[in-house]
Amino acid sequence: MTLSSIDPLPLAQALLRCPSVTPLDAGAQTVLAEALDALGFTVTRLRFGMIDNLFARIGGGGPHLCFAGHTDVVPAGGAWRHDPFGGTVEDGVLYGRGACDMKGAIAAFVAAAAAHLKREPPAGSISLLITGDEEGDAVDGTAPVLEWMEEHGQIPDFCLVGEPTNPTKLGEMIKIGRRGSLTARLAVYGKQGHAAYPQRADNPVHRLIGALSALTSETLDSGTAAFEPSSLQVTSIDVGNSASNVIPAVATAVMNIRFNDLHTGASLSDWLKAVVARFCPRADLDIRISGEAFRTSSADFSSRLAGVIERMTGTPPRLDTAGGTSDARFISRYAPVAEFGLVGKTMHQVDECVPVAELRQLADIYTAILREFLP
């Protein structure tokens, strides 16, 4: 079934040819703005810090559905078979950094919007929230754009993020939430000394080992019906000691916790501080919370999305909360949000790619979603 009368491939290729490695835009949002302007969207360019963002809307009434995504990509890396910024098609497959994460989905957004706007009269409002700071620090991107949208009365009724949610085939999975993420950097201080005279020193490595052992041996939870168990992972331990007979003065570690909605960033921070204090009387603990756990606030939104996707693909999608963080964590504070996009098997890899047929199928699915929510 073909619903979208606009082929998303040329726009996807044009976007891929912009080397928008985060935080650079490299013209990607200008390409997108020109395509949206040609369809009649009111396009607003929003720059926060050094980051280019874009908000575009057509229609003044409701319902209002917003497509959200990002034009920034990770570095190409490695040796590619094709130019990572060439937008090459070979044997029906489109290659390029960002093909599935997520310039392909953005092109499908635009194709779906174009198809919807050909209806007489087009219903409701469509908007796009596009950032250049999803793969980076995510400080000057979606979060401040949402603040601007709230100030200007542009908050949507529903939001769909085009992240590549499907593991192996289109239609498998909708993300209806995400775990929270916390990173803790711990520096433990002791007293340097000779390894032969430990009584004259205070070994911070031993104190650090004690704290990490206590933290990693505790089960945070067993998971919930919607979320996997929370997990603390030690990602780095460093002493920087080149001498085997010297007790160092400082030992450091980095930990990351992915947590479900049984916890908050604040509650986990308190737990970390309490455990560290038991073992390390002199320590610095720097904690950064990049997102809280959330689930979409509307079961009706999730179920209607799932119904459309099943009709279009023949596959009943799984409603899932696994994986890393996304900008949906910011959107969830303002409106019901879910994520659905391309197959993510090659995202962030050498030779990232998407079959052209799947790109066009995604545009058809997004068109059907618009027909469902903007009847």
C-alpha positions in Angstrom: 0.0 0.0 0.0 1.5 3.3 -1.1 0.1 6.4 0.7 2.9 8.9 0.3 3.0 10.5 -3.1 6.4 12.1 -2.4 9.6 10.0 -2.6 11.7 10.6 0.5 14.9 9.4 -1.2 16.1 12.6 -2.8 15.7 14.6 0.4 17.4 11.8 2.4 20.3 11.9 -0.1 20.5 15.7 0.2 20.6 15.5 4.0 23.2 12.8 4.0 25.5 14.9 1.8 25.7 17.5 4.6 28.6 16.3 6.9 26.7 17.4 10.0 28.9 15.7 12.6 27.8 16.9 15.9 27.8 19.8 16.8 28.2 21.1 13.2 25.2 21.6 11.0 27.0 21.8 7.6 23.9 23.0 5.9 21.6 20.1 6.8 18.9 22.3 8.4 18.9 24.7 5.5 18.2 21.8 3.1 15.3 20.7 5.4 14.0 24.3 5.8 13.9 24.8 2.0 11.9 21.5 1.6 9.4 22.5 4.4 9.1 26.1 3.1 8.1 24.7 -0.3 5.3 22.8 1.3 4.0 26.0 3.1 5.4 25.4 6.6 6.3 28.4 8.7 9.9 27.6 9.5 11.7 29.1 12.6 15.4 28.7 13.0 16.5 28.6 16.6 20.1 28.8 17.6 21.1 28.1 21.2 24.7 28.3 22.1 26.6 26.9 19.1 23.7 24.6 18.1 21.3 25.0 15.1 17.8 23.9 15.7 14.6 24.2 13.7 10.9 24.3 14.4 8.4 24.3 11.6 4.6 24.1 11.6 1.7 24.1 9.2 -1.9 24.6 10.3 -3.2 26.5 13.3 -5.8 24.2 14.8 -5.8 20.9 16.4 -5.1 18.1 16.7 -1.4 19.0 16.6 1.1 16.2 15.9 4.8 16.9 16.1 7.6 14.9 14.4 10.8 15.2 16.3 14.4 14.3 15.4 18.0 15.3 14.8 20.2 16.2 11.9 23.5 15.8 13.7 25.3 12.5 13.3 28.3 10.8 14.9 31.7 10.8 13.2 32.1 8.5 10.2 35.1 6.6 11.5 36.6 3.5 9.9 36.9 2.6 6.2 33.6 2.8 4.3 32.8 1.1 1.0 31.0 4.3 -0.1 31.6 8.0 0.8 29.8 8.3 4.2 28.6 11.8 3.1 27.8 10.8 -0.5 24.2 9.6 -0.2 25.1 6.7 -2.6 22.5 4.1 -3.6 23.8 0.7 -4.6 21.6 -2.4 -5.2 18.6 -0.6 -3.7 20.3 0.4 -0.5 21.1 4.0 0.6 24.4 4.4 2.3 25.6 7.3 4.5 26.2 8.4 8.0 22.7 9.2 9.4 20.9 7.0 6.9 19.0 5.2 9.7 19.9 7.5 12.6 18.1 9.5 11.6 18.1 11.6 8.4 16.2 8.9 6.6 13.3 9.3 9.1 13.4 13.1 8.7 13.0 12.7 5.0 10.1 10.3 5.6 8.5 12.9 7.9 8.5 15.4 5.1 7.2 13.0 2.5 4.3 12.0 4.9 3.5 15.7 5.5 3.4 16.4 1.8 1.0 13.5 1.3 -1.3 14.7 4.1 -1.3 18.3 2.8 -2.7 17.1 -0.5 -5.9 16.1 1.3 -8.9 18.5 0.9 -8.9 20.2 3.4 -5.8 19.0 5.4 -6.8 18.4 9.0 -5.1 19.6 12.1 -1.5 20.8 12.5 1.8 19.2 11.7 5.1 20.4 13.1 8.7 19.3 13.1 11.1 19.8 16.0 14.6 19.2 14.7 17.8 19.6 16.7 21.5 19.5 16.0 22.4 18.4 19.5 21.1 14.9 20.0 24.4 13.0 19.5 26.3 15.6 21.5 25.7 17.1 24.9 21.9 17.6 24.3 22.1 20.9 26.2 21.3 23.4 23.5 18.9 21.3 21.5 15.5 19.9 22.1 15.2 21.1 25.8 15.5 24.8 25.0 13.4 24.4 21.8 10.6 23.0 23.9 10.9 25.9 26.3 10.5 28.2 23.3 7.6 26.2 22.0 5.8 26.5 25.3 6.4 30.2 25.5 4.9 30.6 22.0 1.9 28.3 22.4 3.4 25.5 20.1 3.2 22.5 22.4 1.7 19.6 20.4 -1.0 17.1 21.5 1.2 14.2 20.5 4.8 13.8 19.5 6.5 11.0 17.5 10.3 10.8 17.5 11.9 9.1 14.5 14.7 7.2 16.2 15.6 3.8 14.7 13.6 1.7 17.1 13.3 -1.6 15.1 15.9 -4.3 15.8 15.7 -6.3 12.6 12.6 -5.4 10.5 10.2 -2.4 10.2 7.2 -2.7 12.5 8.8 -4.7 15.3 9.0 -2.1 18.1 7.7 1.2 19.4 9.6 2.9 22.2 7.0 4.1 24.8 9.6 5.2 27.4 13.3 5.1 28.3 15.3 4.3 31.4 17.1 7.1 33.2 20.8 7.6 33.0 23.2 8.8 35.6 27.0 9.1 35.4 29.1 9.4 38.6 32.8 10.3 38.6 34.5 9.4 41.9 38.0 10.6 43.0 39.3 9.0 46.2 42.2 10.7 48.1 44.7 9.0 50.3 48.4 9.6 51.2 51.2 8.7 48.9 53.9 6.4 50.3 56.3 3.5 49.7 54.6 0.2 49.2 57.1 -1.4 51.7 55.8 1.0 54.5 52.0 0.9 54.1 51.6 2.1 57.7 53.0 5.5 56.6 50.5 5.9 53.8 46.8 5.7 53.2 46.0 3.7 50.0 43.1 5.2 48.1 43.0 2.2 45.8 41.9 -0.1 48.7 39.2 2.4 49.7 38.0 2.7 46.1 37.8 -1.1 45.7 35.8 -1.3 48.9 33.3 1.3 47.7 33.0 -0.2 44.2 32.5 -3.7 45.7 29.7 -2.5 47.9 28.0 -0.6 45.0 28.3 -3.4 42.4 27.2 -6.2 44.8 23.9 -4.5 45.6 20.8 -5.4 43.5 19.0 -2.2 42.7 15.8 -3.9 41.7 14.4 -6.8 39.7 12.7 -4.7 37.1 9.0 -3.9 36.5 6.4 -4.9 34.0 7.5 -2.1 31.7 11.3 -1.8 32.5 14.4 -3.9 32.7 16.2 -4.1 36.0 18.3 -1.1 36.9 22.0 -1.6 36.3 25.2 0.0 37.7 28.3 -0.5 35.5 31.8 0.6 36.4 33.1 2.0 33.1 36.6 3.2 34.2 39.1 2.8 37.0 42.3 4.8 36.9 45.3 5.4 39.1 47.9 6.7 36.7 50.7 5.0 38.6 53.8 4.1 36.6 55.7 2.8 39.7 54.8 -0.6 41.2 56.4 0.3 44.6 54.4 3.6 45.2 51.1 3.8 46.9 49.3 6.6 44.9 47.7 9.6 46.4 44.5 9.5 44.2 42.4 6.8 42.6 39.4 7.5 40.3 36.5 5.6 38.9 33.5 6.3 36.6 30.2 4.6 36.9 27.0 4.7 34.8 23.6 3.7 36.1 20.7 3.0 33.8 17.6 3.0 36.0 13.9 2.4 35.8 11.0 4.3 37.3 11.5 2.7 40.7 14.2 5.2 41.2 15.0 8.9 40.5 18.3 10.5 39.8 18.1 12.1 43.2 17.4 8.9 45.1 20.3 7.1 43.4 22.6 10.1 44.1 21.8 9.9 47.8 22.6 6.1 47.8 25.9 6.7 46.0 27.0 9.4 48.4 26.1 7.3 51.4 28.1 4.2 50.2 31.1 6.3 49.2 31.2 8.0 52.6 31.4 4.7 54.4 34.6 3.7 52.6 36.2 7.0 51.5 36.3 9.8 54.0 38.1 12.0 51.6 36.5 11.9 48.2 34.9 14.0 45.4 31.8 12.6 43.8 30.5 14.4 40.7 27.1 13.1 39.6 25.4 14.1 36.3 21.9 13.0 35.5 21.2 13.1 31.8 17.6 11.9 32.0 15.0 10.4 34.3 13.1 7.3 33.5 9.7 7.9 31.9 6.8 6.2 30.1 4.5 7.9 27.7 1.6 9.5 29.5 -1.1 8.3 27.1 -1.9 4.6 26.7 -4.4 5.6 24.0 -1.6 7.2 21.9 0.5 4.1 22.2 -2.3 1.8 21.3 -3.4 3.8 18.3 0.2 4.0 17.0 0.6 0.3 17.4 -2.7 -0.3 15.5 -1.5 1.8 12.5 1.9 0.1 12.4 0.3 -3.4 12.5 -2.1 -2.5 9.7 0.8 -1.1 7.5 3.4 -3.8 8.2 1.4 -6.9 9.2 3.5 -7.0 12.4 2.1 -6.2 15.9 4.9 -3.9 17.3 6.3 -4.6 20.8 5.9 -1.7 23.2 9.4 -1.3 24.7 11.5 0.9 27.0 15.0 -0.7 26.5 18.0 1.0 25.1 19.8 4.2 25.8 18.5 7.7 26.2 16.9 9.9 23.5 15.4 13.4 23.3 12.0 11.8 24.1 13.1 12.3 27.7 12.7 16.0 27.3 9.5 15.9 25.3 7.8 13.6 27.9 7.6 16.6 30.2 5.3 18.4 27.8 3.3 15.9 25.7 2.6 12.2 25.2 5.6 10.9 23.2 6.6 7.7 21.5 9.4 6.7 19.2 9.2 4.8 15.9 11.6 4.8 13.0 13.8 2.7 10.8 15.8 -0.5 11.5 18.8 0.3 13.7 21.1 -2.5 12.9 23.8 -0.3 11.2 23.4 2.9 13.2 26.7 4.4 14.4 28.5 1.7 12.3 30.7 1.8 9.2 28.6 1.6 6.1 25.4 2.7 7.9 22.6 2.2 5.4 18.9 1.7 4.8 17.1 -0.2 2.0 15.3 2.4 -0.2 12.1 0.3 0.0 12.1 0.5 3.8 12.6 4.3 3.6 9.6 4.6 1.4 7.6 2.2 3.6 8.4 4.3 6.6 7.0 7.4 4.8 3.8 5.4 4.1 3.6 4.5 7.8 4.0 8.1 8.9 1.3 9.1 6.3 -1.0 6.6 7.9 -0.2 7.9 11.3 -1.1 11.4 10.2 -4.4 10.1 8.9 -5.1 8.4 12.2 -4.3 11.4 14.4 -5.4 14.2 12.1 -8.6 12.7 10.5 
